[in-house]
Amino acid sequence: MDDTTVRKRGEVGVSHIAALAGVSASTVSKVIHGRTGVSTGTRRRIEALIREHGYRKAEKAEAVPIVEVVFQALDSPWALEIVRGIEHAVRPHGLAVTLTEMDGAHTPESTWARQMLARRPVGVIAVSAMFTEHQLAQLDSRGIPLVALDPTGEPSHPIASVGAANWNGGLVATRHLIQLGHRRIGMLRGPDELLCCRARLDGYRAALDEGGLPHDPDLVRSAPLYFDGGRDAAAELLRLPDRPTAIFASNDLQALGAYHAASALGLAIPRDVSIVGFDDLPIAQWSDPPLTTVHQPLAQMGATAAGFVLALADGRTIEHDRLELPTKLVVRGSTAAPPASTR
């Protein structure tokens, strides 16, 4: 499809952008496809014209048959479950999955954007990641759909997103402990910048309000969503003179760290302390005792995000900009009534 065909469809073509920028069509093409050899100032001027005049990539058939998935980190079984769901959803369509890890950063580097544009994927799924306005404009101007999965914050309206009922998960986890008779319930919260962690904390607080229990800031500890973070934060709680009889962790890895902390202090689970996690990773049912946790449908979340990408890439409109999948409590052996002396 040539540049004239693009103009007949009412869209601005490469030669028009080149004329406005005062550069050659090949220079514009380099910017469009993320190639090197263009100065920063020229690249920015062309990008601005692309955004202003609404250029859209016409050569859809040339898109590489991949879906690009961008993660903050790929060092958890949580990420594997999401990838499995995405891969199962796109495989029947002849697509493959490529993974990008940001080494804990929240926003991809500019070099990633150029490399991604050169790859020309069918679509991008951002997992707990944020894109700059410029990166969003680059994707939009090339007709590459973006879907946010478990977004770090409330996505802007044009970005479709998939998440889970984190607030309700925090509510039912804490409510379960209250119903067992616990009155001093600690929480291992996750990083504040993650929307899901803030929602789980709010659910915990809502359950305390519902049960007529006070919010004790001494019973809440912030920790990374990893084993070591859970172990260290739980150890602080369990060393308190008036320690909690139960702990709700923001994910299963934190919860398993809390197991280690309890064991190191000579406490038995659930006789001395009950523990609840969040995610329901396969390791939850293999722990000793098996972990009570909130099931988050990670594979389904991945598959749903992939479905959004496929629909948008096909020019279809999705029914909901934001879809929240349900969570549910899975009761196993790590929770029980508190010791009689603490009731």
C-alpha positions as CSV (number, residue, x, y, z in Angstrom):
1,M,0.0,0.0,0.0
2,D,1.6,3.3,-1.1
3,D,1.4,6.8,0.3
4,T,-1.3,7.8,-2.1
5,T,-3.5,5.0,-0.8
6,V,-3.1,6.2,2.7
7,R,-4.2,9.7,1.7
8,K,-7.3,8.4,-0.1
9,R,-8.3,6.9,3.2
10,G,-8.2,10.4,4.8
11,E,-4.9,9.7,6.7
12,V,-1.7,11.7,6.5
13,G,1.1,9.9,4.6
14,V,4.8,9.7,5.0
15,S,5.6,12.2,2.2
16,H,3.3,14.8,3.7
17,I,5.0,14.5,7.2
18,A,8.4,14.7,5.4
19,A,7.4,17.9,3.6
20,L,6.1,19.5,6.9
21,A,9.3,18.5,8.7
22,G,11.6,19.5,5.9
23,V,13.3,16.1,5.7
24,S,13.2,13.1,3.4
25,A,10.6,10.4,3.4
26,S,13.2,7.9,4.4
27,T,14.0,9.9,7.5
28,V,10.3,9.9,8.5
29,S,10.2,6.2,7.8
30,K,13.2,5.6,10.2
31,V,11.3,7.4,12.9
32,I,8.1,5.6,12.3
33,H,9.8,2.2,12.5
34,G,12.1,3.1,15.4
35,R,15.4,2.9,13.4
36,T,18.5,4.8,14.3
37,G,20.3,7.5,12.2
38,V,18.1,10.4,13.1
39,S,19.2,13.2,15.4
40,T,17.2,13.8,18.6
41,G,15.9,17.2,17.5
42,T,14.7,15.9,14.1
43,R,13.2,12.8,15.7
44,R,11.2,14.9,18.2
45,R,10.0,17.3,15.4
46,I,8.8,14.3,13.3
47,E,7.1,12.7,16.3
48,A,5.3,15.9,17.1
49,L,4.0,16.1,13.5
50,I,2.9,12.5,13.5
51,R,0.9,13.2,16.7
52,E,-0.5,16.5,15.4
53,H,-1.6,15.2,12.0
54,G,-2.7,11.7,12.9
55,Y,-0.5,9.5,10.8
56,R,-1.5,5.9,11.1
57,K,0.7,2.9,10.0
58,A,-0.9,1.7,6.8
59,E,1.2,-1.5,6.3
60,K,-0.8,-3.6,8.8
61,A,0.2,-6.8,7.0
62,E,3.8,-6.1,7.8
63,A,3.2,-6.2,11.6
64,V,5.3,-8.9,13.2
65,P,3.1,-11.7,14.6
66,I,4.0,-11.1,18.2
67,V,2.4,-9.6,21.3
68,E,5.0,-7.7,23.4
69,V,4.6,-8.0,27.2
70,V,6.4,-5.5,29.4
71,F,7.0,-6.4,33.1
72,Q,8.6,-4.5,35.9
73,A,10.3,-7.7,36.9
74,L,10.2,-11.4,35.9
75,D,11.5,-12.9,39.1
76,S,8.3,-14.3,40.5
77,P,5.9,-17.2,39.8
78,W,3.2,-14.5,39.6
79,A,4.6,-13.3,36.3
80,L,4.8,-16.9,35.0
81,E,1.0,-17.4,35.6
82,I,0.2,-14.2,33.6
83,V,2.5,-15.1,30.7
84,R,0.9,-18.6,30.6
85,G,-2.6,-17.0,30.2
86,I,-1.4,-14.6,27.5
87,E,0.4,-17.3,25.5
88,H,-2.7,-19.6,25.6
89,A,-4.8,-16.8,24.3
90,V,-2.6,-15.7,21.4
91,R,-1.3,-19.0,20.2
92,P,-4.4,-20.1,18.3
93,H,-4.1,-16.8,16.3
94,G,-0.6,-17.7,15.2
95,L,1.0,-15.2,17.5
96,A,4.0,-15.5,19.8
97,V,4.8,-13.7,23.0
98,T,8.0,-11.6,23.6
99,L,8.9,-10.4,27.1
100,T,10.6,-7.2,28.2
101,E,11.8,-6.8,31.8
102,M,12.4,-3.3,33.2
103,D,14.5,-4.4,36.2
104,G,12.1,-3.0,38.7
105,A,11.6,0.4,36.9
106,H,8.0,1.7,36.4
107,T,8.5,3.2,33.0
108,P,10.4,1.6,30.0
109,E,13.5,3.3,28.8
110,S,13.4,5.3,25.6
111,T,15.6,2.7,23.9
112,W,12.9,0.1,24.5
113,A,10.4,2.2,22.6
114,R,12.6,2.5,19.6
115,Q,13.4,-1.2,19.6
116,M,9.7,-2.0,20.0
117,L,8.7,0.2,17.1
118,A,11.3,-1.5,15.0
119,R,9.8,-4.9,15.9
120,R,6.2,-3.6,15.1
121,P,4.3,-6.0,17.3
122,V,0.6,-6.6,17.0
123,G,0.1,-5.1,20.4
124,V,1.6,-4.4,23.8
125,I,0.6,-5.5,27.3
126,A,2.0,-3.4,30.1
127,V,2.1,-5.4,33.4
128,S,2.3,-3.1,36.5
129,A,4.1,-0.5,34.3
130,M,3.6,3.1,33.3
131,F,4.3,4.7,29.9
132,T,5.2,8.3,29.3
133,E,2.8,10.5,27.3
134,H,5.4,10.4,24.5
135,Q,5.6,6.6,24.5
136,L,1.8,6.4,24.4
137,A,1.7,8.8,21.5
138,Q,4.3,6.7,19.7
139,L,2.2,3.6,20.1
140,D,-1.0,5.3,19.1
141,S,0.5,7.0,16.0
142,R,1.7,3.6,14.7
143,G,-1.7,1.9,15.4
144,I,-0.2,-0.5,18.1
145,P,-2.8,-1.1,20.8
146,L,-1.7,-1.0,24.4
147,V,-3.5,-2.8,27.3
148,A,-2.6,-2.3,30.9
149,L,-2.6,-5.3,33.2
150,D,-2.7,-4.7,37.0
151,P,-1.9,-1.0,36.4
152,T,0.2,0.9,38.9
153,G,-2.4,3.7,38.9
154,E,-5.7,4.5,37.4
155,P,-5.2,4.3,33.7
156,S,-6.2,7.3,31.5
157,H,-9.5,6.6,29.8
158,P,-8.2,5.6,26.3
159,I,-6.1,2.8,27.7
160,A,-7.9,-0.5,28.3
161,S,-7.0,-2.2,31.5
162,V,-7.5,-5.5,33.3
163,G,-7.2,-6.1,37.0
164,A,-8.6,-8.0,39.9
165,A,-11.0,-7.2,42.8
166,N,-8.1,-6.3,45.1
167,W,-10.2,-4.3,47.6
168,N,-12.7,-7.1,48.0
169,G,-9.9,-9.6,48.4
170,G,-8.4,-7.6,51.3
171,L,-11.9,-7.3,52.8
172,V,-12.7,-11.0,52.7
173,A,-9.2,-12.1,53.9
174,T,-9.4,-9.8,57.0
175,R,-13.1,-10.6,57.6
176,H,-12.2,-14.3,57.7
177,L,-9.6,-13.7,60.4
178,I,-12.1,-11.6,62.4
179,Q,-14.7,-14.3,62.1
180,L,-12.2,-16.8,63.6
181,G,-11.9,-14.5,66.6
182,H,-8.8,-12.5,65.9
183,R,-8.7,-9.0,67.2
184,R,-5.0,-8.0,66.7
185,I,-4.5,-8.5,62.9
186,G,-1.3,-7.4,61.3
187,M,-0.8,-6.5,57.7
188,L,2.2,-6.7,55.4
189,R,1.4,-4.0,52.8
190,G,3.0,-3.7,49.5
191,P,4.6,-0.6,47.8
192,D,2.4,2.5,47.8
193,E,2.9,3.1,44.1
194,L,1.0,-0.1,43.2
195,L,-2.7,0.4,42.9
196,C,-3.4,-3.2,43.8
197,C,-1.5,-3.0,47.1
198,R,-3.3,0.2,48.1
199,A,-6.6,-1.5,47.3
200,R,-5.8,-4.5,49.5
201,L,-4.8,-2.3,52.4
202,D,-8.1,-0.4,52.0
203,G,-10.0,-3.7,52.1
204,Y,-8.1,-4.7,55.3
205,R,-9.1,-1.4,56.9
206,A,-12.7,-1.7,55.7
207,A,-13.0,-5.1,57.4
208,L,-11.6,-3.7,60.6
209,D,-14.2,-0.9,60.5
210,E,-16.9,-3.5,59.8
211,G,-15.8,-5.6,62.8
212,G,-15.6,-2.6,65.2
213,L,-11.8,-3.0,65.5
214,P,-9.3,0.0,65.7
215,H,-6.7,0.8,63.1
216,D,-3.4,0.2,64.9
217,P,-0.5,1.6,62.7
218,D,1.9,-0.5,64.8
219,L,0.3,-3.6,63.2
220,V,1.0,-2.5,59.6
221,R,4.4,-2.9,57.9
222,S,5.4,-1.9,54.4
223,A,7.5,-4.5,52.6
224,P,8.6,-5.5,49.1
225,L,6.4,-8.2,47.5
226,Y,9.1,-10.9,48.0
227,F,10.0,-13.6,50.5
228,D,12.7,-11.6,52.2
229,G,10.5,-8.6,52.6
230,G,7.7,-10.6,54.2
231,R,10.1,-12.4,56.5
232,D,11.7,-9.2,57.8
233,A,8.5,-7.3,58.2
234,A,6.6,-10.2,59.8
235,A,9.6,-10.6,62.3
236,E,9.1,-7.0,63.4
237,L,5.4,-7.6,64.0
238,L,5.9,-10.9,65.8
239,R,8.5,-9.4,68.1
240,L,6.1,-6.8,69.4
241,P,5.3,-7.1,73.2
242,D,1.6,-7.4,72.2
243,R,2.1,-9.2,68.9
244,P,-0.7,-9.9,66.4
245,T,-2.4,-13.2,66.5
246,A,-2.9,-13.1,62.7
247,I,-1.2,-11.6,59.7
248,F,-2.6,-10.7,56.3
249,A,0.1,-10.5,53.6
250,S,-0.2,-8.6,50.3
251,N,1.0,-11.6,48.4
252,D,1.9,-15.2,48.8
253,L,5.6,-14.6,48.7
254,Q,5.3,-12.2,51.7
255,A,3.2,-14.8,53.5
256,L,5.8,-17.5,53.0
257,G,8.4,-15.1,54.4
258,A,6.1,-14.7,57.4
259,Y,6.1,-18.5,57.8
260,H,9.9,-18.4,58.1
261,A,9.8,-15.5,60.6
262,A,7.2,-17.3,62.8
263,S,9.3,-20.5,62.7
264,A,12.5,-18.6,63.7
265,L,10.7,-17.3,66.7
266,G,9.4,-20.7,67.8
267,L,5.8,-19.9,66.8
268,A,3.6,-22.5,65.2
269,I,1.1,-21.9,62.4
270,P,-1.8,-21.6,62.9
271,R,-1.7,-22.5,66.7
272,D,0.2,-19.3,67.6
273,V,-0.3,-17.1,64.6
274,S,-2.6,-17.4,61.5
275,I,-1.4,-16.2,58.1
276,V,-3.3,-15.3,55.0
277,G,-1.7,-14.6,51.6
278,F,-2.9,-13.2,48.3
279,D,-2.5,-14.6,44.7
280,D,-3.0,-18.4,45.3
281,L,0.2,-19.4,43.5
282,P,0.8,-23.1,43.1
283,I,3.3,-23.0,46.0
284,A,0.5,-21.9,48.4
285,Q,-1.0,-25.4,48.5
286,W,2.4,-27.0,48.9
287,S,3.5,-25.0,51.9
288,D,3.4,-26.5,55.4
289,P,0.7,-26.0,56.5
290,P,-1.0,-25.2,53.2
291,L,-1.6,-21.4,52.9
292,T,-5.0,-19.8,53.2
293,T,-4.9,-17.1,50.5
294,V,-7.0,-15.0,48.2
295,H,-7.2,-16.5,44.7
296,Q,-6.3,-14.0,42.0
297,P,-7.1,-15.3,38.5
298,L,-3.7,-14.4,37.1
299,A,-3.8,-16.6,34.0
300,Q,-7.3,-15.4,33.2
301,M,-6.2,-11.8,33.6
302,G,-3.4,-12.5,31.1
303,A,-5.8,-14.1,28.7
304,T,-8.3,-11.3,29.0
305,A,-5.6,-8.6,28.4
306,A,-4.5,-10.6,25.3
307,G,-8.1,-10.7,24.1
308,F,-8.3,-6.9,24.4
309,V,-5.1,-6.5,22.3
310,L,-6.4,-8.9,19.6
311,A,-9.7,-7.1,19.4
312,L,-8.2,-3.6,19.2
313,A,-5.6,-4.7,16.7
314,D,-8.5,-6.0,14.6
315,G,-10.2,-2.6,14.7
316,R,-13.0,-3.8,17.0
317,T,-14.3,-1.8,20.0
318,I,-14.1,-3.5,23.4
319,E,-17.1,-3.2,25.7
320,H,-15.3,-2.1,28.8
321,D,-12.2,0.2,29.2
322,R,-11.6,-1.3,32.6
323,L,-12.4,-4.9,33.6
324,E,-12.0,-6.2,37.1
325,L,-12.0,-10.0,37.6
326,P,-13.3,-11.4,40.8
327,T,-11.1,-12.8,43.6
328,K,-12.1,-15.4,46.2
329,L,-10.8,-16.6,49.5
330,V,-9.3,-20.2,49.6
331,V,-9.2,-21.5,53.1
332,R,-6.5,-24.0,53.9
333,G,-4.5,-24.9,57.0
334,S,-2.7,-21.7,57.9
335,T,-5.7,-20.1,59.7
336,A,-7.5,-21.0,62.9
337,A,-9.0,-19.4,66.0
338,P,-6.4,-17.5,68.1
339,P,-5.0,-18.9,71.3
340,A,-7.5,-18.9,74.1
341,S,-5.3,-16.6,76.2
342,T,-5.5,-13.8,73.6
343,R,-9.3,-13.8,73.1
